[in-house]
Amino acid sequence: MTRDILELISESLELEINRDEVREIERYIESENDFYVEIDGQEYRFVHDDFIWDIYVDGIKEITEECYLVNDGAKQWWIAIDWEKTAENCYDADGYGHHFSTYDGNEVEWAFDGENYHIFRTN
């Protein structure tokens, strides 16, 4: 797994390698499915492939409710929305990067010991 992380940092992200940061990423990958880490002074979010869709749907729902379903501070409880379809439409338009990467909208997909992660810069 260490080699995969080193390649991600140096080749794909083109950042400086810090062994402590590599060890931190290894620890997170072994125990977490969604986490933030700092790499070379930049924050990245790692989301496991098996969990990203549900996290994405929840995020789309939250943004939609906060931004569009508010009327004088009260949510329009009577509006029924197919959140899966809404998320599919958003994904088709922008992919995951636009939602998860608040920095530049880009996404990197990378495998660590056969486990796929989506990686997004967040600052």
N, CA, C and O atoms as a GROMACS GRO file, in nm:
protein
  492
    1MET      N    1   0.082  -0.119   0.000
    1MET     CA    2   0.000   0.000   0.000
    1MET      C    3   0.087   0.126   0.000
    1MET      O    4   0.051   0.226  -0.062
    2THR      N    5   0.200   0.122   0.068
    2THR     CA    6   0.287   0.239   0.074
    2THR      C    7   0.328   0.285  -0.065
    2THR      O    8   0.328   0.404  -0.094
    3ARG      N    9   0.362   0.191  -0.150
    3ARG     CA   10   0.402   0.226  -0.287
    3ARG      C   11   0.288   0.297  -0.361
    3ARG      O   12   0.311   0.395  -0.432
    4ASP      N   13   0.164   0.248  -0.344
    4ASP     CA   14   0.049   0.312  -0.407
    4ASP      C   15   0.034   0.457  -0.362
    4ASP      O   16   0.007   0.546  -0.443
    5ILE      N   17   0.050   0.480  -0.232
    5ILE     CA   18   0.038   0.614  -0.177
    5ILE      C   19   0.150   0.704  -0.229
    5ILE      O   20   0.125   0.819  -0.265
    6LEU      N   21   0.271   0.653  -0.231
    6LEU     CA   22   0.384   0.731  -0.282
    6LEU      C   23   0.364   0.771  -0.428
    6LEU      O   24   0.391   0.884  -0.467
    7GLU      N   25   0.315   0.676  -0.508
    7GLU     CA   26   0.289   0.706  -0.650
    7GLU      C   27   0.178   0.810  -0.665
    7GLU      O   28   0.189   0.900  -0.747
    8LEU      N   29   0.073   0.796  -0.586
    8LEU     CA   30  -0.035   0.895  -0.590
    8LEU      C   31   0.020   1.034  -0.562
    8LEU      O   32  -0.007   1.128  -0.638
    9ILE      N   33   0.095   1.048  -0.455
    9ILE     CA   34   0.144   1.179  -0.413
    9ILE      C   35   0.242   1.236  -0.515
    9ILE      O   36   0.229   1.352  -0.555
   10SER      N   37   0.339   1.158  -0.556
   10SER     CA   38   0.444   1.213  -0.642
   10SER      C   39   0.403   1.222  -0.790
   10SER      O   40   0.436   1.320  -0.856
   11GLU      N   41   0.332   1.122  -0.840
   11GLU     CA   42   0.302   1.119  -0.983
   11GLU      C   43   0.169   1.184  -1.019
   11GLU      O   44   0.163   1.266  -1.111
   12SER      N   45   0.064   1.150  -0.948
   12SER     CA   46  -0.068   1.202  -0.984
   12SER      C   47  -0.092   1.343  -0.927
   12SER      O   48  -0.138   1.432  -0.999
   13LEU      N   49  -0.062   1.362  -0.799
   13LEU     CA   50  -0.085   1.491  -0.736
   13LEU      C   51   0.032   1.586  -0.754
   13LEU      O   52   0.018   1.707  -0.737
   14GLU      N   53   0.149   1.530  -0.788
   14GLU     CA   54   0.272   1.607  -0.810
   14GLU      C   55   0.308   1.693  -0.689
   14GLU      O   56   0.335   1.813  -0.700
   15LEU      N   57   0.307   1.628  -0.572
   15LEU     CA   58   0.338   1.695  -0.446
   15LEU      C   59   0.462   1.634  -0.383
   15LEU      O   60   0.505   1.525  -0.420
   16GLU      N   61   0.517   1.705  -0.286
   16GLU     CA   62   0.632   1.654  -0.212
   16GLU      C   63   0.588   1.545  -0.116
   16GLU      O   64   0.480   1.554  -0.056
   17ILE      N   65   0.670   1.444  -0.101
   17ILE     CA   66   0.639   1.330  -0.013
   17ILE      C   67   0.691   1.357   0.127
   17ILE      O   68   0.806   1.397   0.146
   18ASN      N   69   0.603   1.335   0.225
   18ASN     CA   70   0.638   1.343   0.365
   18ASN      C   71   0.600   1.209   0.426
   18ASN      O   72   0.483   1.170   0.422
   19ARG      N   73   0.697   1.140   0.482
   19ARG     CA   74   0.673   1.004   0.534
   19ARG      C   75   0.566   1.000   0.642
   19ARG      O   76   0.490   0.903   0.650
   20ASP      N   77   0.558   1.103   0.726
   20ASP     CA   78   0.454   1.106   0.828
   20ASP      C   79   0.315   1.114   0.765
   20ASP      O   80   0.221   1.050   0.812
   21GLU      N   81   0.302   1.194   0.660
   21GLU     CA   82   0.174   1.203   0.589
   21GLU      C   83   0.137   1.071   0.523
   21GLU      O   84   0.020   1.032   0.521
   22VAL      N   85   0.236   1.002   0.469
   22VAL     CA   86   0.213   0.871   0.407
   22VAL      C   87   0.162   0.772   0.512
   22VAL      O   88   0.066   0.698   0.486
   23ARG      N   89   0.225   0.770   0.629
   23ARG     CA   90   0.181   0.680   0.736
   23ARG      C   91   0.039   0.714   0.783
   23ARG      O   92  -0.040   0.625   0.813
   24GLU      N   93   0.008   0.844   0.789
   24GLU     CA   94  -0.126   0.886   0.829
   24GLU      C   95  -0.230   0.837   0.727
   24GLU      O   96  -0.336   0.788   0.766
   25ILE      N   97  -0.200   0.851   0.599
   25ILE     CA   98  -0.292   0.804   0.495
   25ILE      C   99  -0.310   0.652   0.506
   25ILE      O  100  -0.422   0.603   0.493
   26GLU      N  101  -0.202   0.580   0.529
   26GLU     CA  102  -0.212   0.433   0.546
   26GLU      C  103  -0.306   0.398   0.661
   26GLU      O  104  -0.391   0.310   0.647
   27ARG      N  105  -0.291   0.467   0.774
   27ARG     CA  106  -0.376   0.439   0.890
   27ARG      C  107  -0.523   0.466   0.857
   27ARG      O  108  -0.610   0.386   0.893
   28TYR      N  109  -0.550   0.575   0.791
   28TYR     CA  110  -0.689   0.607   0.754
   28TYR      C  111  -0.747   0.504   0.658
   28TYR      O  112  -0.861   0.460   0.674
   29ILE      N  113  -0.669   0.467   0.558
   29ILE     CA  114  -0.718   0.371   0.459
   29ILE      C  115  -0.754   0.238   0.525
   29ILE      O  116  -0.849   0.171   0.485
   30GLU      N  117  -0.679   0.200   0.626
   30GLU     CA  118  -0.706   0.075   0.696
   30GLU      C  119  -0.831   0.080   0.782
   30GLU      O  120  -0.886  -0.024   0.818
   31SER      N  121  -0.878   0.201   0.818
   31SER     CA  122  -0.989   0.208   0.913
   31SER      C  123  -1.106   0.299   0.873
   31SER      O  124  -1.212   0.291   0.935
   32GLU      N  125  -1.090   0.383   0.772
   32GLU     CA  126  -1.193   0.480   0.738
   32GLU      C  127  -1.234   0.469   0.592
   32GLU      O  128  -1.154   0.426   0.508
   33ASN      N  129  -1.357   0.506   0.562
   33ASN     CA  130  -1.406   0.506   0.425
   33ASN      C  131  -1.421   0.646   0.367
   33ASN      O  132  -1.441   0.662   0.247
   34ASP      N  133  -1.412   0.747   0.452
   34ASP     CA  134  -1.427   0.886   0.412
   34ASP      C  135  -1.344   0.968   0.510
   34ASP      O  136  -1.377   0.975   0.629
   35PHE      N  137  -1.236   1.030   0.461
   35PHE     CA  138  -1.149   1.105   0.552
   35PHE      C  139  -1.077   1.218   0.479
   35PHE      O  140  -1.065   1.219   0.356
   36TYR      N  141  -1.030   1.313   0.560
   36TYR     CA  142  -0.952   1.427   0.511
   36TYR      C  143  -0.811   1.414   0.563
   36TYR      O  144  -0.789   1.374   0.677
   37VAL      N  145  -0.713   1.448   0.478
   37VAL     CA  146  -0.573   1.452   0.520
   37VAL      C  147  -0.505   1.570   0.453
   37VAL      O  148  -0.547   1.619   0.348
   38GLU      N  149  -0.398   1.614   0.517
   38GLU     CA  150  -0.317   1.720   0.457
   38GLU      C  151  -0.196   1.655   0.391
   38GLU      O  152  -0.126   1.574   0.452
   39ILE      N  153  -0.173   1.693   0.266
   39ILE     CA  154  -0.058   1.644   0.191
   39ILE      C  155   0.015   1.766   0.136
   39ILE      O  156  -0.040   1.842   0.057
   40ASP      N  157   0.139   1.785   0.179
   40ASP     CA  158   0.222   1.895   0.130
   40ASP      C  159   0.150   2.030   0.144
   40ASP      O  160   0.155   2.113   0.053
   41GLY      N  161   0.082   2.050   0.257
   41GLY     CA  162   0.015   2.176   0.285
   41GLY      C  163  -0.120   2.194   0.218
   41GLY      O  164  -0.179   2.302   0.228
   42GLN      N  165  -0.170   2.092   0.152
   42GLN     CA  166  -0.300   2.099   0.086
   42GLN      C  167  -0.392   1.992   0.145
   42GLN      O  168  -0.348   1.881   0.174
   43GLU      N  169  -0.520   2.026   0.162
   43GLU     CA  170  -0.615   1.931   0.218
   43GLU      C  171  -0.681   1.850   0.107
   43GLU      O  172  -0.724   1.904   0.005
   44TYR      N  173  -0.689   1.718   0.130
   44TYR     CA  174  -0.753   1.626   0.036
   44TYR      C  175  -0.856   1.542   0.109
   44TYR      O  176  -0.839   1.506   0.226
   45ARG      N  177  -0.962   1.510   0.038
   45ARG     CA  178  -1.064   1.420   0.090
   45ARG      C  179  -1.055   1.290   0.012
   45ARG      O  180  -1.052   1.291  -0.111
   46PHE      N  181  -1.052   1.178   0.083
   46PHE     CA  182  -1.050   1.045   0.025
   46PHE      C  183  -1.184   0.979   0.056
   46PHE      O  184  -1.226   0.976   0.172
   47VAL      N  185  -1.252   0.927  -0.046
   47VAL     CA  186  -1.379   0.859  -0.026
   47VAL      C  187  -1.373   0.724  -0.096
   47VAL      O  188  -1.346   0.716  -0.216
   48HIS      N  189  -1.398   0.618  -0.021
   48HIS     CA  190  -1.395   0.482  -0.077
   48HIS      C  191  -1.505   0.466  -0.181
   48HIS      O  192  -1.615   0.518  -0.165
   49ASP      N  193  -1.474   0.394  -0.286
   49ASP     CA  194  -1.566   0.374  -0.398
   49ASP      C  195  -1.699   0.312  -0.355
   49ASP      O  196  -1.803   0.344  -0.411
   50ASP      N  197  -1.696   0.224  -0.257
   50ASP     CA  198  -1.820   0.157  -0.212
   50ASP      C  199  -1.916   0.250  -0.137
   50ASP      O  200  -2.032   0.217  -0.119
   51PHE      N  201  -1.867   0.367  -0.094
   51PHE     CA  202  -1.948   0.456  -0.011
   51PHE      C  203  -1.977   0.591  -0.075
   51PHE      O  204  -2.060   0.666  -0.026
   52ILE      N  205  -1.908   0.621  -0.185
   52ILE     CA  206  -1.917   0.756  -0.240
   52ILE      C  207  -2.057   0.791  -0.289
   52ILE      O  208  -2.100   0.905  -0.274
   53TRP      N  209  -2.130   0.696  -0.346
   53TRP     CA  210  -2.263   0.730  -0.400
   53TRP      C  211  -2.359   0.774  -0.290
   53TRP      O  212  -2.428   0.875  -0.305
   54ASP      N  213  -2.364   0.701  -0.180
   54ASP     CA  214  -2.454   0.737  -0.071
   54ASP      C  215  -2.415   0.872  -0.009
   54ASP      O  216  -2.502   0.952   0.025
   55ILE      N  217  -2.286   0.897   0.005
   55ILE     CA  218  -2.239   1.024   0.057
   55ILE      C  219  -2.276   1.136  -0.039
   55ILE      O  220  -2.316   1.245   0.003
   56TYR      N  221  -2.263   1.110  -0.167
   56TYR     CA  222  -2.298   1.208  -0.270
   56TYR      C  223  -2.447   1.241  -0.267
   56TYR      O  224  -2.484   1.358  -0.270
   57VAL      N  225  -2.532   1.139  -0.262
   57VAL     CA  226  -2.677   1.161  -0.259
   57VAL      C  227  -2.714   1.244  -0.136
   57VAL      O  228  -2.793   1.339  -0.147
   58ASP      N  229  -2.659   1.210  -0.020
   58ASP     CA  230  -2.687   1.287   0.101
   58ASP      C  231  -2.643   1.432   0.086
   58ASP      O  232  -2.712   1.523   0.130
   59GLY      N  233  -2.527   1.453   0.023
   59GLY     CA  234  -2.478   1.590   0.002
   59GLY      C  235  -2.566   1.670  -0.093
   59GLY      O  236  -2.593   1.787  -0.069
   60ILE      N  237  -2.611   1.606  -0.201
   60ILE     CA  238  -2.700   1.673  -0.295
   60ILE      C  239  -2.832   1.710  -0.226
   60ILE      O  240  -2.884   1.820  -0.246
   61LYS      N  241  -2.884   1.619  -0.146
   61LYS     CA  242  -3.007   1.646  -0.072
   61LYS      C  243  -2.988   1.765   0.022
   61LYS      O  244  -3.073   1.855   0.027
   62GLU      N  245  -2.880   1.765   0.095
   62GLU     CA  246  -2.853   1.872   0.190
   62GLU      C  247  -2.840   2.007   0.120
   62GLU      O  248  -2.899   2.106   0.164
   63ILE      N  249  -2.764   2.013   0.012
   63ILE     CA  250  -2.747   2.139  -0.062
   63ILE      C  251  -2.880   2.187  -0.118
   63ILE      O  252  -2.912   2.305  -0.110
   64THR      N  253  -2.956   2.096  -0.175
   64THR     CA  254  -3.084   2.133  -0.235
   64THR      C  255  -3.180   2.187  -0.130
   64THR      O  256  -3.245   2.289  -0.151
   65GLU      N  257  -3.188   2.118  -0.017
   65GLU     CA  258  -3.277   2.164   0.090
   65GLU      C  259  -3.234   2.300   0.144
   65GLU      O  260  -3.318   2.388   0.167
   66GLU      N  261  -3.104   2.318   0.163
   66GLU     CA  262  -3.054   2.444   0.219
   66GLU      C  263  -3.068   2.560   0.123
   66GLU      O  264  -3.098   2.673   0.164
   67CYS      N  265  -3.047   2.534  -0.005
   67CYS     CA  266  -3.043   2.644  -0.103
   67CYS      C  267  -3.174   2.671  -0.174
   67CYS      O  268  -3.203   2.785  -0.209
   68TYR      N  269  -3.254   2.568  -0.195
   68TYR     CA  270  -3.370   2.583  -0.282
   68TYR      C  271  -3.505   2.557  -0.216
   68TYR      O  272  -3.608   2.603  -0.267
   69LEU      N  273  -3.508   2.486  -0.106
   69LEU     CA  274  -3.636   2.452  -0.046
   69LEU      C  275  -3.661   2.532   0.082
   69LEU      O  276  -3.718   2.482   0.178
   70VAL      N  277  -3.617   2.655   0.081
   70VAL     CA  278  -3.633   2.740   0.198
   70VAL      C  279  -3.724   2.857   0.161
   70VAL      O  280  -3.703   2.923   0.059
   71ASN      N  281  -3.823   2.881   0.244
   71ASN     CA  282  -3.914   2.992   0.224
   71ASN      C  283  -3.932   3.060   0.359
   71ASN      O  284  -3.999   3.006   0.447
   72ASP      N  285  -3.873   3.176   0.376
   72ASP     CA  286  -3.878   3.247   0.504
   72ASP      C  287  -3.831   3.159   0.619
   72ASP      O  288  -3.888   3.162   0.728
   73GLY      N  289  -3.726   3.081   0.594
   73GLY     CA  290  -3.667   2.997   0.696
   73GLY      C  291  -3.736   2.862   0.717
   73GLY      O  292  -3.688   2.782   0.797
   74ALA      N  293  -3.846   2.836   0.648
   74ALA     CA  294  -3.917   2.709   0.667
   74ALA      C  295  -3.902   2.623   0.541
   74ALA      O  296  -3.925   2.669   0.430
   75LYS      N  297  -3.863   2.499   0.560
   75LYS     CA  298  -3.851   2.408   0.447
   75LYS      C  299  -3.989   2.372   0.395
   75LYS      O  300  -4.086   2.362   0.470
   76GLN      N  301  -3.995   2.353   0.268
   76GLN     CA  302  -4.120   2.313   0.203
   76GLN      C  303  -4.137   2.162   0.223
   76GLN      O  304  -4.102   2.084   0.134
   77TRP      N  305  -4.189   2.122   0.335
   77TRP     CA  306  -4.200   1.981   0.372
   77TRP      C  307  -4.290   1.902   0.279
   77TRP      O  308  -4.280   1.780   0.273
   78TRP      N  309  -4.377   1.968   0.209
   78TRP     CA  310  -4.475   1.901   0.124
   78TRP      C  311  -4.420   1.866  -0.014
   78TRP      O  312  -4.486   1.795  -0.090
   79ILE      N  313  -4.299   1.914  -0.047
   79ILE     CA  314  -4.239   1.881  -0.177
   79ILE      C  315  -4.170   1.745  -0.166
   79ILE      O  316  -4.088   1.724  -0.077
   80ALA      N  317  -4.205   1.654  -0.256
   80ALA     CA  318  -4.142   1.521  -0.259
   80ALA      C  319  -4.041   1.518  -0.373
   80ALA      O  320  -4.074   1.550  -0.487
   81ILE      N  321  -3.919   1.479  -0.342
   81ILE     CA  322  -3.814   1.475  -0.442
   81ILE      C  323  -3.753   1.335  -0.446
   81ILE      O  324  -3.726   1.275  -0.342
   82ASP      N  325  -3.733   1.285  -0.565
   82ASP     CA  326  -3.661   1.159  -0.584
   82ASP      C  327  -3.511   1.192  -0.576
   82ASP      O  328  -3.451   1.233  -0.675
   83TRP      N  329  -3.452   1.174  -0.458
   83TRP     CA  330  -3.314   1.216  -0.435
   83TRP      C  331  -3.216   1.136  -0.518
   83TRP      O  332  -3.115   1.191  -0.563
   84GLU      N  333  -3.242   1.008  -0.540
   84GLU     CA  334  -3.153   0.926  -0.624
   84GLU      C  335  -3.148   0.982  -0.767
   84GLU      O  336  -3.041   0.996  -0.825
   85LYS      N  337  -3.264   1.013  -0.823
   85LYS     CA  338  -3.270   1.066  -0.959
   85LYS      C  339  -3.206   1.205  -0.966
   85LYS      O  340  -3.136   1.236  -1.062
   86THR      N  341  -3.231   1.287  -0.865
   86THR     CA  342  -3.169   1.419  -0.861
   86THR      C  343  -3.017   1.406  -0.859
   86THR      O  344  -2.947   1.477  -0.931
   87ALA      N  345  -2.967   1.316  -0.776
   87ALA     CA  346  -2.822   1.293  -0.768
   87ALA      C  347  -2.769   1.241  -0.901
   87ALA      O  348  -2.662   1.282  -0.945
   88GLU      N  349  -2.842   1.149  -0.965
   88GLU     CA  350  -2.799   1.099  -1.096
   88GLU      C  351  -2.788   1.212  -1.198
   88GLU      O  352  -2.692   1.217  -1.274
   89ASN      N  353  -2.887   1.302  -1.198
   89ASN     CA  354  -2.884   1.415  -1.290
   89ASN      C  355  -2.764   1.506  -1.263
   89ASN      O  356  -2.697   1.551  -1.356
   90CYS      N  357  -2.738   1.533  -1.136
   90CYS     CA  358  -2.624   1.617  -1.100
   90CYS      C  359  -2.493   1.549  -1.138
   90CYS      O  360  -2.402   1.613  -1.191
   91TYR      N  361  -2.483   1.419  -1.112
   91TYR     CA  362  -2.362   1.345  -1.147
   91TYR      C  363  -2.340   1.346  -1.298
   91TYR      O  364  -2.228   1.366  -1.344
   92ASP      N  365  -2.447   1.325  -1.375
   92ASP     CA  366  -2.435   1.326  -1.522
   92ASP      C  367  -2.386   1.461  -1.572
   92ASP      O  368  -2.314   1.468  -1.672
   93ALA      N  369  -2.426   1.567  -1.504
   93ALA     CA  370  -2.386   1.701  -1.547
   93ALA      C  371  -2.244   1.736  -1.505
   93ALA      O  372  -2.171   1.798  -1.582
   94ASP      N  373  -2.204   1.696  -1.384
   94ASP     CA  374  -2.076   1.744  -1.329
   94ASP      C  375  -1.984   1.637  -1.272
   94ASP      O  376  -1.868   1.667  -1.244
   95GLY      N  377  -2.031   1.514  -1.254
   95GLY     CA  378  -1.949   1.413  -1.189
   95GLY      C  379  -1.933   1.441  -1.041
   95GLY      O  380  -1.999   1.529  -0.986
   96TYR      N  381  -1.846   1.365  -0.976
   96TYR     CA  382  -1.825   1.383  -0.833
   96TYR      C  383  -1.740   1.507  -0.801
   96TYR      O  384  -1.759   1.570  -0.697
   97GLY      N  385  -1.648   1.541  -0.890
   97GLY     CA  386  -1.553   1.648  -0.863
   97GLY      C  387  -1.616   1.780  -0.826
   97GLY      O  388  -1.571   1.846  -0.732
   98HIS      N  389  -1.720   1.819  -0.897
   98HIS     CA  390  -1.784   1.948  -0.871
   98HIS      C  391  -1.841   1.954  -0.729
   98HIS      O  392  -1.837   2.059  -0.665
   99HIS      N  393  -1.893   1.843  -0.681
   99HIS     CA  394  -1.954   1.839  -0.549
   99HIS      C  395  -1.850   1.829  -0.437
   99HIS      O  396  -1.858   1.902  -0.338
  100PHE      N  397  -1.755   1.738  -0.452
  100PHE     CA  398  -1.662   1.710  -0.343
  100PHE      C  399  -1.538   1.800  -0.342
  100PHE      O  400  -1.483   1.826  -0.235
  101SER      N  401  -1.494   1.847  -0.457
  101SER     CA  402  -1.371   1.926  -0.463
  101SER      C  403  -1.404   2.074  -0.466
  101SER      O  404  -1.430   2.131  -0.572
  102THR      N  405  -1.402   2.136  -0.350
  102THR     CA  406  -1.433   2.277  -0.342
  102THR      C  407  -1.318   2.362  -0.394
  102THR      O  408  -1.333   2.483  -0.411
  103TYR      N  409  -1.204   2.301  -0.419
  103TYR     CA  410  -1.088   2.376  -0.467
  103TYR      C  411  -1.094   2.397  -0.618
  103TYR      O  412  -1.092   2.511  -0.665
  104ASP      N  413  -1.101   2.288  -0.694
  104ASP     CA  414  -1.094   2.302  -0.840
  104ASP      C  415  -1.189   2.210  -0.918
  104ASP      O  416  -1.188   2.212  -1.041
  105GLY      N  417  -1.270   2.131  -0.849
  105GLY     CA  418  -1.366   2.044  -0.917
  105GLY      C  419  -1.305   1.919  -0.977
  105GLY      O  420  -1.374   1.843  -1.044
  106ASN      N  421  -1.177   1.895  -0.952
  106ASN     CA  422  -1.111   1.778  -1.009
  106ASN      C  423  -1.122   1.657  -0.917
  106ASN      O  424  -1.144   1.670  -0.796
  107GLU      N  425  -1.106   1.541  -0.976
  107GLU     CA  426  -1.115   1.415  -0.904
  107GLU      C  427  -1.002   1.324  -0.953
  107GLU      O  428  -0.970   1.319  -1.072
  108VAL      N  429  -0.943   1.254  -0.858
  108VAL     CA  430  -0.843   1.152  -0.890
  108VAL      C  431  -0.897   1.020  -0.837
  108VAL      O  432  -0.940   1.013  -0.722
  109GLU      N  433  -0.896   0.917  -0.920
  109GLU     CA  434  -0.934   0.784  -0.874
  109GLU      C  435  -0.806   0.703  -0.859
  109GLU      O  436  -0.720   0.702  -0.948
  110TRP      N  437  -0.794   0.634  -0.745
  110TRP     CA  438  -0.670   0.561  -0.717
  110TRP      C  439  -0.702   0.436  -0.638
  110TRP      O  440  -0.794   0.435  -0.556
  111ALA      N  441  -0.628   0.330  -0.663
  111ALA     CA  442  -0.645   0.204  -0.591
  111ALA      C  443  -0.532   0.184  -0.492
  111ALA      O  444  -0.414   0.203  -0.525
  112PHE      N  445  -0.567   0.144  -0.371
  112PHE     CA  446  -0.472   0.110  -0.267
  112PHE      C  447  -0.499  -0.035  -0.228
  112PHE      O  448  -0.603  -0.065  -0.170
  113ASP      N  449  -0.406  -0.122  -0.259
  113ASP     CA  450  -0.424  -0.266  -0.233
  113ASP      C  451  -0.557  -0.318  -0.289
  113ASP      O  452  -0.625  -0.397  -0.224
  114GLY      N  453  -0.592  -0.273  -0.408
  114GLY     CA  454  -0.713  -0.320  -0.474
  114GLY      C  455  -0.841  -0.250  -0.430
  114GLY      O  456  -0.948  -0.280  -0.483
  115GLU      N  457  -0.832  -0.159  -0.335
  115GLU     CA  458  -0.949  -0.083  -0.289
  115GLU      C  459  -0.948   0.054  -0.357
  115GLU      O  460  -0.850   0.128  -0.346
  116ASN      N  461  -1.056   0.087  -0.427
  116ASN     CA  462  -1.062   0.212  -0.503
  116ASN      C  463  -1.111   0.328  -0.418
  116ASN      O  464  -1.208   0.316  -0.342
  117TYR      N  465  -1.042   0.441  -0.432
  117TYR     CA  466  -1.079   0.565  -0.365
  117TYR      C  467  -1.091   0.677  -0.467
  117TYR      O  468  -1.026   0.676  -0.572
  118HIS      N  469  -1.176   0.773  -0.435
  118HIS     CA  470  -1.189   0.898  -0.510
  118HIS      C  471  -1.125   1.004  -0.423
  118HIS      O  472  -1.154   1.012  -0.303
  119ILE      N  473  -1.038   1.085  -0.482
  119ILE     CA  474  -0.960   1.181  -0.405
  119ILE      C  475  -0.986   1.320  -0.461
  119ILE      O  476  -0.981   1.342  -0.582
  120PHE      N  477  -1.012   1.415  -0.370
  120PHE     CA  478  -1.049   1.550  -0.409
  120PHE      C  479  -0.971   1.651  -0.326
  120PHE      O  480  -0.960   1.636  -0.204
  121ARG      N  481  -0.918   1.753  -0.391
  121ARG     CA  482  -0.855   1.862  -0.317
  121ARG      C  483  -0.968   1.951  -0.265
  121ARG      O  484  -1.061   1.984  -0.338
  122THR      N  485  -0.958   1.990  -0.138
  122THR     CA  486  -1.066   2.069  -0.078
  122THR      C  487  -1.025   2.211  -0.040
  122THR      O  488  -1.109   2.290   0.003
  123ASN      N  489  -0.897   2.245  -0.056
  123ASN     CA  490  -0.858   2.384  -0.028
  123ASN      C  491  -0.751   2.431  -0.124
  123ASN      O  492  -0.706   2.545  -0.115
   0.00000   0.00000   0.00000
